[in-house]
Amino acid sequence: MDISKIMIGLALAAFIAYTAFRLNALNQGGGWAAFILGTVVFGLGGFAWALVLMVFFLTSSGLSILFKKRKMAAEEKYAKGSRRDERQVLANGGLAGAAVIAHVLLPASILPWVAFSAAFAAANADTWATELGVLNRTSPRLIHTGRIVSAGTSGGVSLAGMLAAAAGSLIVAAITYFSWPLTGLAGSDRLMLSLLIVVVGFLGSIVDSLIGATIQGIYWCPVCNKETEKFPLHACGNATTLLRGKRWITNDWVNLMCTGSAAVLAIIGTLLISKIM
């Protein structure tokens, strides 16, 4: 284990986490979580792994503050605002951090890198769909019933959101392809695995929408007559009551299932592809 590399990673992670905190992209807890995750990725992974993390963080944080005024009406539905806390950071990046540790233990295996990239592809796809989907000019529809719902409703999808999800997954997969850290793999095989990451990243965002539409805890504000993820109080300050879903399945759990499903599908797909390579 290269101690100097870890120290450099620690310093870079501290700088980025502090900067994100000062720019209001993270709250204090989110800053500490990002510092820990960044140290693991930068210090144990290296440049390629850090680049994937940075692309996710910069694009997702940038979109979170872009067109913020146009998204204010939809954001009242969300459990949390644009400043990420420690649970959001770990839900989006925790599995990727575990993949880096797996890489240290299994340096010759391709699976940790594929799982890492797939998890961030799914997180990016979900973030892009959420941030850009609310700008769609027509109302979204629930993914499992097709019922028209208002912008920001959990499980609601639109053409703009789906295209944004595909683009978010694609950009991470592209970085994965061009910064591939492992040697001994033919360019065509690397391309095939990168395309797999695009697909599973997009599918992860679909899993997110399905869970959000069916079993995520969704609440009702009787004063505003609106659905929301907020509990126990709505943005108006009044108490909310459970409308559907499970209380314990919060948006953080949904995000974790999103990244986890993509990582698992990527591993399965890689194992299947390896048989025909």
Long-range contacts (C-beta under 8 A, 24 or more apart in sequence): 1-44, 1-104, 5-43, 5-46, 6-39, 6-43, 6-44, 7-43, 8-42, 8-43, 9-38, 9-39, 9-40, 9-41, 9-42, 9-43, 9-44, 9-50, 10-39, 10-42, 10-43, 12-38, 12-42, 12-50, 13-37, 13-38, 13-39, 13-41, 13-42, 13-43, 14-38, 14-39, 16-54, 16-57, 20-57, 20-61, 23-61, 24-65, 24-82, 24-83, 25-61, 25-64, 25-65, 25-82, 25-83, 25-84, 26-83, 26-84, 26-85, 26-89, 27-83, 27-84, 27-85, 29-85, 29-86, 29-87, 30-83, 30-84, 30-85, 30-86, 30-88, 30-89, 32-86, 33-85, 33-86, 33-89, 33-90, 34-84, 34-89, 34-93, 36-97, 37-89, 37-90, 37-93, 37-94, 37-96, 37-97, 40-97, 40-100, 40-101, 41-96, 41-97, 41-100, 44-100, 44-101, 44-103, 44-104, 45-100, 45-103, 45-116, 45-181, 46-181, 47-179, 47-181, 48-113, 48-179, 48-180, 48-181, 49-100, 49-103, 49-113, 49-116, 49-181, 51-175, 51-179, 52-116, 52-117, 52-120, 52-172, 52-175, 52-176, 52-179, 53-93, 53-96, 53-120, 55-120, 55-124, 55-171, 55-172, 55-175, 56-92, 56-93, 56-120, 56-123, 56-124, 56-127, 56-172, 59-124, 59-127, 59-128, 59-168, 59-171, 60-92, 60-123, 60-124, 60-127, 60-128, 60-131, 63-127, 63-128, 63-131, 63-132, 64-127, 64-131, 66-131, 67-135, 70-134, 70-135, 71-131, 71-134, 71-135, 71-152, 73-151, 73-152, 74-134, 74-150, 74-151, 74-152, 75-152, 76-152, 76-226, 76-228, 76-230, 76-234, 76-235, 77-150, 77-152, 77-153, 77-154, 77-226, 77-227, 77-228, 77-229, 77-230, 78-152, 78-228, 78-229, 78-230, 78-251, 79-229, 79-230, 79-231, 79-250, 79-251, 80-251, 87-252, 88-252, 88-255, 90-252, 91-252, 91-253, 91-255, 91-256, 91-259, 92-120, 92-123, 92-127, 92-255, 92-259, 93-119, 93-120, 93-123, 93-259, 94-256, 94-259, 95-119, 95-256, 95-259, 95-260, 95-263, 96-120, 96-123, 96-259, 96-263, 99-263, 110-182, 110-185, 110-193, 110-270, 111-267, 111-270, 111-271, 113-176, 113-180, 113-181, 113-182, 114-193, 114-196, 114-197, 114-266, 114-267, 114-270, 115-263, 115-264, 115-266, 115-267, 116-263, 117-172, 117-173, 117-176, 117-197, 117-266, 118-196, 118-197, 118-200, 118-201, 118-204, 118-262, 118-263, 118-265, 118-266, 119-204, 119-259, 119-260, 119-262, 119-263, 120-172, 120-201, 120-259, 121-168, 121-169, 121-172, 121-173, 121-176, 121-197, 121-198, 121-200, 121-201, 121-202, 121-204, 121-262, 122-169, 122-200, 122-201, 122-202, 122-203, 122-204, 122-205, 122-207, 122-208, 122-258, 122-259, 122-261, 122-262, 122-263, 123-204, 123-255, 123-258, 123-259, 124-168, 124-169, 124-171, 124-172, 124-201, 125-164, 125-165, 125-166, 125-168, 125-169, 125-201, 125-202, 125-204, 125-205, 126-165, 126-168, 126-204, 126-205, 126-208, 126-255, 126-258, 127-168, 128-164, 128-165, 128-167, 128-168, 129-157, 129-161, 129-162, 129-164, 129-165, 129-168, 129-205, 129-209, 130-161, 131-164, 132-160, 132-161, 132-164, 133-157, 133-158, 133-160, 133-161, 133-162, 133-164, 135-160, 136-160, 136-161, 142-213, 143-206, 143-209, 143-210, 143-213, 144-210, 144-213, 144-214, 145-213, 153-227, 154-212, 154-213, 154-216, 154-218, 154-227, 154-229, 154-251, 154-254, 155-209, 155-210, 155-211, 155-212, 155-213, 155-214, 155-216, 156-209, 156-213, 157-209, 165-202, 165-205, 165-206, 166-198, 166-202, 168-201, 168-205, 169-197, 169-198, 169-199, 169-201, 169-202, 169-204, 169-205, 170-198, 172-197, 172-201, 173-197, 173-198, 173-201, 186-277, 189-273, 189-277, 192-273, 192-277, 193-270, 193-273, 196-266, 196-269, 196-270, 196-273, 197-266, 199-269, 200-261, 200-262, 200-265, 200-266, 200-269, 201-262, 203-261, 203-262, 203-265, 204-258, 204-259, 204-261, 204-262, 204-265, 205-258, 207-257, 207-258, 207-261, 207-262, 208-254, 208-255, 208-257, 208-258, 211-249, 211-254, 211-257, 211-258, 212-251, 212-254, 214-245, 215-245, 215-246, 215-249, 216-245, 216-246, 216-249, 216-250, 216-251, 216-253, 216-254, 217-242, 217-244, 217-245, 217-246, 217-247, 217-248, 217-249, 217-250, 218-242, 218-243, 218-244, 218-245, 219-243
